[in-house]
């Protein structure tokens, strides 16, 4: 499927064995009760806003020790660009 440029989501992941097997496939999305019970759209949006707020706070507190406008932890890259 990836050769066709399609994203794959494995639904119904409920057991650690399923999770272990499926995490061997790079680029696959997983969902199921093992990872989280169903949440509303509002809960998802609030969680995204909280992540952004924390990332912003991290940028502010590390500005004096990071020599550029980029924080790169290998799996997460946060760029801060000042507008204006």
Secondary structure, 3 states (H helix, E strand, C coil): CHHHCCCEEECCCCCHHHHHHHCCCCCEEECCCCCCCCCCHHHHHHHHHHHHHHHHHHHHHHCCCCCCCEEECCCCEEECCCCC
